[in-house]
């Protein structure tokens, strides 16, 4: 039986308005720089001539806007899944006694369960996920078998991309790109 290769692109949404390193609102849209970054990401995917089967995004504004711009250029309508909404990086600090940890841990669990479900359902396809930094950290850390303590050291910039390939459901390769060097 031939193994199916699935290619996943994990794209962190483009830039938002920040003040003192924090988002200026709870569910912010892209800022001017973010709109430009999203368009550049879209052009890179368009130029690649990849056969993208599915475009997935979280339901948060910054991700849906980024995915919408990419979707226009590659002619794919984004599918929205709230399971990929952002959660706090506090889970990677393992402060189990705090209620905030457990709320975010449940969000983390929902994200990787939905990811695994979509991976299984779409073996052999190419999928773009436009999601959030902590969700990407969590998904990659889980696939690599890392602890939360190890995951907390990951850094993931806006509008950057990771390409993961899977043989059947097993992680095969990881490649990391910034938005200007995708292909």
C-alpha positions in Angstrom: 0.0 0.0 0.0 1.4 3.4 -1.0 1.8 6.0 1.7 0.0 9.2 1.2 1.9 12.5 1.6 0.0 15.3 3.1 1.4 18.8 3.0 0.3 21.4 5.6 1.3 25.0 5.5 0.9 26.7 9.0 0.7 30.4 8.4 0.6 32.9 11.2 -1.8 35.7 10.5 -0.3 39.1 9.5 0.4 42.1 11.8 -2.1 43.8 14.1 -2.0 47.0 16.0 0.1 46.7 19.2 0.7 48.9 22.2 3.5 48.0 24.6 3.6 44.5 22.9 0.0 43.8 23.5 -3.0 43.8 21.1 -4.9 47.1 21.3 -8.2 45.2 21.3 -9.4 41.7 22.1 -10.1 40.6 18.5 -8.1 43.1 16.4 -8.1 43.4 12.6 -5.0 43.7 10.5 -3.2 47.0 10.5 -1.7 48.6 7.3 1.5 46.6 7.6 -0.6 43.4 8.1 -2.7 44.0 5.0 0.5 44.4 3.0 2.0 41.2 4.6 -1.2 39.3 3.8 -1.1 40.3 0.2 2.6 39.4 -0.1 1.8 35.9 1.4 -1.0 35.5 -1.1 1.2 36.4 -4.0 3.8 33.9 -2.8 1.2 31.1 -2.7 -0.2 32.2 -6.1 3.2 32.2 -7.7 4.0 28.8 -6.3 1.4 27.1 -8.5 0.8 24.6 -5.7 -2.4 22.6 -5.9 -3.9 23.9 -2.7 -6.9 21.7 -1.8 -8.2 23.4 1.3 -7.7 26.8 3.1 -8.5 26.8 6.8 -8.6 29.7 9.3 -9.6 30.5 12.8 -12.7 32.7 13.3 -10.7 35.6 14.7 -10.5 38.8 12.6 -6.7 38.9 12.0 -6.7 35.3 10.7 -9.9 35.5 8.6 -8.6 38.7 7.0 -5.3 37.1 6.2 -7.0 34.0 4.9 -9.5 36.0 2.9 -6.7 37.8 1.0 -4.8 34.6 0.4 -8.0 32.9 -0.7 -8.8 35.6 -3.3 -5.5 35.1 -5.1 -5.5 31.3 -4.9 -9.2 31.0 -5.6 -10.1 29.1 -2.4 -12.8 30.1 0.0 -11.5 29.8 3.6 -13.2 27.3 5.9 -13.5 28.8 9.4 -12.9 26.7 12.5 -13.1 28.3 16.0 -11.0 25.4 17.3 -8.0 27.2 15.9 -8.7 30.5 17.7 -5.8 31.9 19.8 -5.2 30.7 23.3 -2.8 32.2 25.9 0.8 31.2 26.0 0.3 30.7 29.8 -0.3 27.0 29.1 3.4 26.6 28.1 4.4 28.0 31.5 2.6 25.1 33.2 1.0 27.0 36.1 -1.5 24.3 36.7 -3.1 25.9 39.8 -4.5 28.8 37.9 -7.9 28.7 36.3 -6.6 30.5 33.2 -4.2 27.6 32.6 -7.1 25.1 32.4 -9.3 27.3 30.2 -6.4 27.7 27.7 -5.4 24.0 28.0 -8.9 23.0 26.8 -8.6 25.4 23.8 -5.2 23.8 23.1 -6.7 20.3 23.2 -9.5 21.3 20.9 -7.0 22.7 18.4 -4.9 19.6 18.2 -7.9 17.3 18.1 -9.4 19.2 15.2 -6.0 19.3 13.4 -5.6 15.5 13.7 -9.2 15.0 12.5 -8.6 17.2 9.5 -5.3 15.5 8.7 -6.9 12.1 8.8 -9.8 13.2 6.7 -7.6 14.9 4.1 -4.6 12.6 3.6 -2.7 13.2 0.4 -3.9 16.8 0.1 -2.3 20.2 0.5 -3.8 22.4 3.2 -3.1 25.9 4.3 -4.0 26.8 7.9 -4.0 30.5 8.7 -3.9 30.6 12.5 -2.2 32.1 15.5 1.3 31.9 17.0 0.4 29.9 20.1 -1.8 27.5 18.2 1.1 26.9 15.8 3.5 26.4 18.7 1.1 23.9 20.3 0.5 21.9 17.1 4.2 21.7 16.2 5.3 21.0 19.7 2.7 18.2 20.0 3.8 16.6 16.7 7.4 16.8 17.8 6.6 15.3 21.2 7.9 18.3 23.1 6.9 19.3 26.6 5.2 22.6 27.4 8.5 23.8 28.9 10.2 23.2 25.6 7.4 24.7 23.5 7.5 28.0 25.4 10.8 28.8 23.8 9.4 28.7 20.2 9.2 32.0 18.5 6.8 32.5 15.6 6.6 35.9 13.7 3.6 37.3 12.0 3.1 36.3 8.3 5.6 33.4 8.6 5.1 30.0 7.3 5.9 26.4 8.3 5.5 23.5 5.9 4.9 20.2 7.4 4.7 17.0 5.4 3.1 13.8 6.8 3.4 10.2 5.5 -0.1 9.0 6.4 -0.5 10.5 9.9 3.2 10.5 10.8 5.2 13.8 10.7 7.9 13.5 8.0 9.5 16.9 7.4 9.3 20.5 8.7 10.5 23.6 6.8 10.2 27.2 8.0 10.0 30.3 5.8 9.4 33.9 6.2 6.9 35.4 3.9 9.5 36.6 1.4 11.2 33.2 0.9 8.4 30.8 0.6 9.4 29.3 -2.7 
